[in-house]
Amino acid sequence: MFNAGTASAYFNFPDYDILGLIGFVSYMEYFNDVDFAQANWESLACELSREQRTH
């Protein structure tokens, strides 16, 4: 169907998936809501805690 990680992969997503991703990212950026992301994505929580230790 599509090769994940390639530019052509994005063109094969249905429009509602793209709009959902754009809307979610816009929400996260506008409200700076990283608490939700940290609670739900372990990789992001680890990355943020690593950044806090280095600053």
C-alpha positions in Angstrom: 0.0 0.0 0.0 2.7 2.5 1.0 6.2 2.6 2.3 6.2 3.9 5.9 8.6 6.7 6.5 8.6 8.0 2.9 7.1 11.1 1.4 4.7 9.1 -0.7 3.3 7.5 2.4 1.6 10.7 3.4 -0.2 11.0 0.1 -1.9 7.7 0.6 -3.4 8.6 4.0 -7.1 9.4 3.8 -7.8 13.1 4.2 -9.5 12.7 7.6 -6.3 11.1 9.0 -4.2 14.0 7.9 -6.7 16.6 9.2 -6.9 14.7 12.5 -3.1 14.8 12.9 -2.9 18.5 11.9 -5.7 19.3 14.4 -4.1 17.3 17.2 -0.6 18.9 16.6 -2.2 22.3 16.5 -3.9 21.7 19.8 -0.7 20.5 21.4 1.2 23.6 20.1 -1.5 26.1 21.0 -2.2 25.0 24.5 1.4 23.7 25.2 -0.3 20.6 26.6 2.6 18.2 27.2 1.1 16.6 30.3 -1.3 14.6 28.1 1.5 13.5 25.8 3.8 12.6 28.7 1.1 10.5 30.3 0.3 8.6 27.0 3.6 8.3 25.2 6.5 6.8 27.1 9.1 7.8 24.5 8.1 11.5 24.8 8.2 11.3 28.6 11.7 9.9 28.4 12.8 12.5 25.9 11.4 15.4 28.0 12.9 14.1 31.2 16.3 13.8 29.5 16.1 17.4 28.2 15.2 18.6 31.7 18.2 16.9 33.2 20.6 18.5 30.7 19.2 22.1 31.1 
